[in-house]
Amino acid sequence: MIIVNIIMTTVMVVLIGVVLKLPEYITKTWLEQTKNRNAHSIQIESYFKKVSVSKQEEVLNKWTDFLTDMKATTQKYTSLTDESMTELRALMHDTIVYGSDRTVKLFSIYMRNIFNTPEVEKNDNDISDQIVYYAFIISSLKEDFTGYHIDPLTLLKLEISDYEKYEEIYTACAKKIQKQIKE
């Protein structure tokens, strides 16, 4: 009987020790897994940044041209020449390859907007919409490239001298785009 009590006491002490150490073990295991995932993500991001910094800068510059030199840039990418189409495809390709998920989503929303609006329905607001889409894409690329977020409407204030006159239109379009991003 005494031997059974000693064995039972020993087993209970071991079980209590295991039960008391279990949360610590679970926490350490979870912490290690989290550290490994984070280290892997940082490694991937570091490699991506190292390989693509100059290309990201080039894509950001091309999109920024849509705001800073709108007329020439629009002509460059929208004329129906082979060279123009090649340039447009290259810009699309680079935006998809070097942009973040957010940037690619904005770009796809922009492209859907362009191709889903029939020519007969296009009006002056469509040009305002396009300008706001440019600002959103540029803002997103800027954040991808530098880590700094710039409000897209701030970019418009920099480039459009009569911004206040059309502020309601730009703000409404920005809200529409933000809503589309969340969908």
Rosetta silent file (secondary structure, phi, psi, omega in degrees, C-alpha in Angstrom):
SEQUENCE: MIIVNIIMTTVMVVLIGVVLKLPEYITKTWLEQTKNRNAHSIQIESYFKKVSVSKQEEVLNKWTDFLTDMKATTQKYTSLTDESMTELRALMHDTIVYGSDRTVKLFSIYMRNIFNTPEVEKNDNDISDQIVYYAFIISSLKEDFTGYHIDPLTLLKLEISDYEKYEEIYTACAKKIQKQIKE
SCORE:     score description
SCORE:     0.000 S_00000001
   1 L     0.000  -41.201  178.859    0.000    0.000    0.000 S_00000001
   2 H   -65.254  -39.474  179.364    2.833    2.372    0.830 S_00000001
   3 H   -63.727  -41.205  178.696    4.534    1.559   -2.482 S_00000001
   4 H   -63.785  -41.522  178.231    1.307    2.355   -4.360 S_00000001
   5 H   -64.046  -41.047  178.541    1.048    5.696   -2.508 S_00000001
   6 H   -64.386  -44.382  178.839    4.663    6.513   -3.343 S_00000001
   7 H   -63.306  -45.226 -179.903    4.122    5.614   -7.007 S_00000001
   8 H   -63.478  -41.487  178.829    0.869    7.604   -7.132 S_00000001
   9 H   -64.384  -42.555  178.613    2.532   10.606   -5.473 S_00000001
  10 H   -63.114  -45.702  179.079    5.456   10.409   -7.895 S_00000001
  11 H   -62.042  -42.130 -179.730    3.104   10.158  -10.877 S_00000001
  12 H   -65.063  -41.266  179.125    1.035   13.096   -9.565 S_00000001
  13 H   -63.548  -43.430  178.456    4.162   15.225   -9.054 S_00000001
  14 H   -63.286  -45.876  179.499    5.331   14.418  -12.592 S_00000001
  15 H   -61.950  -43.726  178.564    1.869   15.160  -14.027 S_00000001
  16 H   -62.898  -41.762  177.283    1.610   18.424  -12.111 S_00000001
  17 H   -60.492  -43.491  179.142    5.111   19.364  -13.337 S_00000001
  18 H   -64.922  -45.550 -179.203    4.130   18.579  -16.929 S_00000001
  19 H   -63.430  -38.283  179.221    0.854   20.500  -16.624 S_00000001
  20 H   -71.047  -32.642 -179.632    2.664   23.492  -15.140 S_00000001
  21 H   -84.393  -18.489 -176.467    5.349   23.459  -17.855 S_00000001
  22 H   -57.809  -48.589  178.950    2.870   22.906  -20.728 S_00000001
  23 H   -60.042  -39.039  178.658    1.822   26.582  -21.140 S_00000001
  24 H   -64.086  -41.647  178.925    5.476   27.642  -21.155 S_00000001
  25 H   -64.198  -45.007  179.602    6.267   24.997  -23.778 S_00000001
  26 H   -62.167  -43.953  179.716    3.299   26.029  -25.942 S_00000001
  27 H   -62.171  -45.458  179.384    4.299   29.689  -25.659 S_00000001
  28 H   -62.682  -42.449  179.261    7.915   28.966  -26.612 S_00000001
  29 H   -62.684  -46.668  179.498    6.826   26.834  -29.573 S_00000001
  30 H   -61.865  -42.899  179.912    4.419   29.520  -30.812 S_00000001
  31 H   -62.325  -42.529  178.636    7.084   32.204  -30.336 S_00000001
  32 H   -64.050  -43.351  178.557    9.646   30.216  -32.343 S_00000001
  33 H   -62.258  -42.085  178.998    7.168   29.611  -35.154 S_00000001
  34 H   -64.264  -43.972  178.096    6.311   33.315  -35.244 S_00000001
  35 H   -60.518  -42.880  179.734    9.994   34.288  -35.278 S_00000001
  36 H   -63.578  -43.731  178.516   10.663   31.863  -38.139 S_00000001
  37 H   -62.588  -44.956 -179.536    7.727   33.200  -40.191 S_00000001
  38 H   -64.666  -42.362  179.300    8.801   36.800  -39.579 S_00000001
  39 H   -62.471  -40.035  179.128   12.426   36.053  -40.416 S_00000001
  40 H   -64.975  -44.214  178.975   11.328   34.361  -43.636 S_00000001
  41 H   -62.291  -42.377  179.670    9.104   37.322  -44.570 S_00000001
  42 H   -65.316  -39.544  179.053   11.912   39.776  -43.859 S_00000001
  43 H   -62.971  -44.067  178.984   14.324   37.685  -45.920 S_00000001
  44 H   -63.892  -46.666 -179.252   11.928   37.643  -48.880 S_00000001
  45 H   -62.398  -42.071  179.295   11.239   41.370  -48.580 S_00000001
  46 H   -61.843  -45.130  179.062   14.949   42.156  -48.310 S_00000001
  47 H   -62.608  -46.593 -178.748   15.742   40.103  -51.401 S_00000001
  48 H   -60.107  -44.164  179.802   12.871   41.668  -53.335 S_00000001
  49 H   -63.662  -43.436 -177.287   13.979   45.172  -52.360 S_00000001
  50 H   -63.982  -41.467 -176.412   17.613   44.480  -53.253 S_00000001
  51 H   -75.242  -34.441 -167.021   16.745   43.045  -56.645 S_00000001
  52 H  -115.249    9.805 -176.575   14.056   45.499  -57.652 S_00000001
  53 H   -57.170  -48.281 -177.673   14.823   48.924  -56.164 S_00000001
  54 H   -66.892  -35.901  179.522   15.880   50.500  -59.460 S_00000001
  55 H   -70.079  -39.918  176.738   12.959   48.925  -61.300 S_00000001
  56 H   -61.218  -41.970  179.313   10.502   50.102  -58.626 S_00000001
  57 H   -62.589  -41.205  179.021   11.914   53.597  -58.948 S_00000001
  58 H   -62.955  -44.263  179.728   11.499   53.438  -62.730 S_00000001
  59 H   -64.700  -43.827  177.828    7.847   52.317  -62.437 S_00000001
  60 H   -59.838  -42.708  179.305    7.131   55.050  -59.869 S_00000001
  61 H   -63.248  -41.918 -179.868    8.705   57.642  -62.185 S_00000001
  62 H   -63.370  -43.219  179.638    6.635   56.491  -65.168 S_00000001
  63 H   -69.472  -36.335  179.330    3.393   56.691  -63.184 S_00000001
  64 H   -63.643  -31.645  175.844    4.358   60.051  -61.686 S_00000001
  65 H   -58.298  -29.085  178.478    4.729   61.360  -65.240 S_00000001
  66 H   -61.722  -29.867  177.468    0.963   60.829  -65.619 S_00000001
  67 H   -92.513  -40.911 -172.612    0.443   63.648  -63.113 S_00000001
  68 H   -81.882  -26.385  177.576    3.441   65.876  -63.758 S_00000001
  69 L  -139.157   61.878 -169.068    3.357   65.744  -67.568 S_00000001
  70 H   -56.781  -47.673 -174.333   -0.145   64.487  -68.163 S_00000001
  71 H   -63.297  -52.112 -177.713   -0.642   65.440  -71.793 S_00000001
  72 H   -65.088  -41.098 -177.808    2.631   64.016  -73.159 S_00000001
  73 H   -68.391  -42.209  178.452    2.458   60.876  -71.017 S_00000001
  74 H   -61.208  -44.049  177.783   -1.149   60.146  -71.930 S_00000001
  75 H   -62.209  -40.524 -178.422   -0.303   60.511  -75.622 S_00000001
  76 H   -59.911  -39.254 -175.199    2.734   58.282  -75.169 S_00000001
  77 H   -98.147  -11.518 -175.861    0.685   55.420  -73.738 S_00000001
  78 H  -112.268   -8.502  176.529   -2.641   55.827  -75.548 S_00000001
  79 L   -68.318  156.469 -172.855   -1.751   56.350  -79.181 S_00000001
  80 L   -90.896   21.444  178.478   -2.409   53.258  -81.252 S_00000001
  81 L   -77.875  159.344  178.055    1.134   52.839  -82.536 S_00000001
  82 H   -61.244  -40.782 -179.833    3.068   49.626  -81.969 S_00000001
  83 H   -62.227  -42.770  179.584    5.639   51.512  -79.910 S_00000001
  84 H   -63.600  -44.012  179.592    2.920   52.980  -77.684 S_00000001
  85 H   -64.824  -37.168  177.038    1.311   49.589  -77.150 S_00000001
  86 H   -64.689  -43.549  177.888    4.699   48.076  -76.295 S_00000001
  87 H   -61.478  -44.607 -179.588    5.325   50.866  -73.770 S_00000001
  88 H   -63.070  -45.700  178.744    1.870   50.359  -72.236 S_00000001
  89 H   -62.191  -39.015  179.076    2.340   46.587  -71.955 S_00000001
  90 H   -65.416  -41.495  177.782    5.764   47.109  -70.369 S_00000001
  91 H   -64.224  -43.666  177.627    4.292   49.554  -67.832 S_00000001
  92 H   -59.819  -48.227 -179.428    1.470   47.131  -67.047 S_00000001
  93 H   -58.199  -50.344 -177.189    3.946   44.267  -66.669 S_00000001
  94 H   -65.787  -36.595  178.084    6.286   46.218  -64.420 S_00000001
  95 H   -63.588  -41.906  179.206    3.439   47.545  -62.269 S_00000001
  96 H   -68.600  -43.533 -176.513    2.212   43.999  -61.691 S_00000001
  97 H   -70.153  -43.088 -171.493    5.696   42.567  -61.060 S_00000001
  98 H  -103.063   -4.664  178.672    7.055   45.322  -58.797 S_00000001
  99 L   -90.117  156.288  177.140    3.896   46.624  -57.132 S_00000001
 100 L   -74.417  176.157  175.815    2.476   45.385  -53.863 S_00000001
 101 H   -56.070  -43.133 -179.361   -0.880   43.624  -53.595 S_00000001
 102 H   -61.595  -44.279 -178.906   -2.480   47.000  -52.888 S_00000001
 103 H   -64.810  -44.568 -179.702   -0.884   48.592  -55.962 S_00000001
 104 H   -64.931  -37.773  177.533   -1.891   45.748  -58.259 S_00000001
 105 H   -64.577  -44.322  177.046   -5.451   45.882  -56.905 S_00000001
 106 H   -60.032  -43.485 -179.697   -5.602   49.642  -57.561 S_00000001
 107 H   -62.214  -42.100 -179.844   -4.197   49.095  -61.030 S_00000001
 108 H   -67.753  -37.549  176.545   -6.774   46.412  -61.808 S_00000001
 109 H   -63.325  -43.313  178.247   -9.605   48.659  -60.559 S_00000001
 110 H   -60.049  -47.792 -178.753   -8.255   51.453  -62.762 S_00000001
 111 H   -64.485  -41.172  176.852   -8.051   49.190  -65.822 S_00000001
 112 H   -60.890  -41.376  179.930  -11.561   47.828  -65.230 S_00000001
 113 H   -61.733  -42.546 -179.931  -12.824   51.389  -64.950 S_00000001
 114 H   -65.412  -47.723 -173.363  -11.229   52.356  -68.256 S_00000001
 115 H   -82.572  -16.935 -179.397  -12.441   49.339  -70.210 S_00000001
 116 H   -93.127   -3.722  178.654  -15.915   49.107  -68.656 S_00000001
 117 L   -99.907  108.117  179.213  -16.932   52.667  -69.526 S_00000001
 118 L   -61.273  149.309 -177.939  -18.339   52.770  -73.067 S_00000001
 119 H   -54.868  -37.612 -176.533  -17.160   55.703  -75.212 S_00000001
 120 H   -69.905  -22.148 -179.310  -20.685   57.121  -75.456 S_00000001
 121 H   -92.369   -8.582 -175.871  -20.974   57.346  -71.658 S_00000001
 122 L   -68.790  140.864  178.428  -17.628   59.060  -71.087 S_00000001
 123 L  -142.650 -172.382 -177.742  -17.775   62.615  -69.766 S_00000001
 124 H   -62.164  -30.869  179.394  -15.574   65.212  -68.068 S_00000001
 125 H   -65.260  -27.145  179.212  -15.810   63.384  -64.738 S_00000001
 126 H   -64.074  -35.666  177.038  -14.064   60.387  -66.312 S_00000001
 127 H   -67.703  -41.753  176.362  -10.952   62.508  -66.807 S_00000001
 128 H   -62.065  -42.388  177.548  -11.156   63.591  -63.168 S_00000001
 129 H   -58.669  -46.691 -179.350  -11.597   59.941  -62.184 S_00000001
 130 H   -58.918  -42.954 -179.680   -8.526   58.978  -64.193 S_00000001
 131 H   -61.815  -41.649  179.967   -6.452   61.668  -62.517 S_00000001
 132 H   -68.194  -38.651  175.529   -7.530   60.430  -59.075 S_00000001
 133 H   -60.673  -43.546  177.078   -6.714   56.835  -60.069 S_00000001
 134 H   -56.272  -46.641 -178.318   -3.253   58.004  -61.138 S_00000001
 135 H   -62.001  -40.282  178.721   -2.791   59.684  -57.765 S_00000001
 136 H   -65.582  -43.259  179.940   -3.852   56.526  -55.910 S_00000001
 137 H   -65.395  -44.008  178.968   -1.518   54.323  -57.936 S_00000001
 138 H   -62.369  -44.079  179.101    1.370   56.761  -57.484 S_00000001
 139 H   -60.013  -42.998  179.865    0.686   57.001  -53.749 S_00000001
 140 H   -66.790  -43.883  177.387    0.663   53.217  -53.450 S_00000001
 141 H   -63.004  -39.376  177.928    3.860   52.822  -55.481 S_00000001
 142 H   -60.212  -42.583  178.556    5.515   55.521  -53.367 S_00000001
 143 H   -67.276  -38.924  176.451    4.594   53.558  -50.257 S_00000001
 144 H   -60.020  -43.435 -172.252    5.894   50.327  -51.858 S_00000001
 145 H   -79.482  -42.345 -173.654    9.178   51.995  -52.762 S_00000001
 146 H  -110.897  -20.842 -175.172    9.860   54.196  -49.724 S_00000001
 147 L    89.144   -3.476 -179.619    7.501   53.000  -47.006 S_00000001
 148 L   -99.679  133.766  178.369    5.983   56.482  -46.732 S_00000001
 149 L   -95.458  132.997  174.595    2.281   57.024  -47.347 S_00000001
 150 L  -121.283  131.553  177.657    1.154   60.155  -49.147 S_00000001
 151 L   -62.359  126.551 -179.040   -2.531   60.994  -49.394 S_00000001
 152 H   -55.122  -35.676 -179.410   -3.450   60.764  -53.100 S_00000001
 153 H   -68.882  -26.322  174.484   -5.428   63.990  -52.906 S_00000001
 154 H   -64.480  -38.911  176.760   -2.287   65.768  -51.663 S_00000001
 155 H   -61.128  -39.725  178.706   -0.602   64.744  -54.901 S_00000001
 156 H   -66.456  -38.005  178.981   -3.451   66.340  -56.827 S_00000001
 157 H   -62.673  -31.094  178.445   -3.126   69.530  -54.796 S_00000001
 158 H   -68.220  -36.689 -170.293    0.516   69.699  -55.877 S_00000001
 159 H  -101.231  -26.180 -173.211   -0.261   69.453  -59.592 S_00000001
 160 L  -105.266  113.338 -173.997   -3.688   70.973  -60.129 S_00000001
 161 L   -68.114  -31.678  179.566   -3.753   74.727  -59.704 S_00000001
 162 L  -105.501   39.518 -178.796   -7.560   74.957  -59.490 S_00000001
 163 H   -53.464  -45.369 -176.144   -7.921   71.934  -57.198 S_00000001
 164 H   -58.481  -33.516 -178.919  -10.343   73.728  -54.869 S_00000001
 165 H   -63.583  -33.865 -176.814  -12.735   74.328  -57.758 S_00000001
 166 H  -113.980   15.739 -174.258  -13.066   70.578  -58.372 S_00000001
 167 H   -55.848  -41.007 -179.829  -12.361   69.322  -54.869 S_00000001
 168 H   -60.280  -41.895 -179.976  -15.834   67.772  -54.457 S_00000001
 169 H   -64.336  -46.491 -179.220  -15.390   65.720  -57.633 S_00000001
 170 H   -64.447  -41.740 -179.894  -11.925   64.523  -56.600 S_00000001
 171 H   -65.202  -42.768  178.672  -13.065   63.673  -53.069 S_00000001
 172 H   -62.130  -42.580  178.615  -16.099   61.751  -54.353 S_00000001
 173 H   -65.121  -40.924  178.883  -13.894   59.783  -56.730 S_00000001
 174 H   -61.116  -41.433  178.234  -11.381   59.083  -53.933 S_00000001
 175 H   -64.389  -39.948  178.218  -14.199   57.719  -51.760 S_00000001
 176 H   -62.287  -43.611  179.995  -15.373   55.546  -54.652 S_00000001
 177 H   -65.785  -44.263  178.178  -11.865   54.153  -55.141 S_00000001
 178 H   -59.631  -38.270  177.828  -11.409   53.497  -51.416 S_00000001
 179 H   -65.276  -43.082  179.431  -14.710   51.628  -51.411 S_00000001
 180 H   -63.941  -35.401  179.577  -13.596   49.560  -54.428 S_00000001
 181 H   -63.376  -37.806 -177.281  -10.307   48.716  -52.710 S_00000001
 182 H   -75.088  -18.304 -177.753  -12.192   47.266  -49.727 S_00000001
 183 L   -71.619    0.000    0.000  -14.386   45.054  -51.928 S_00000001
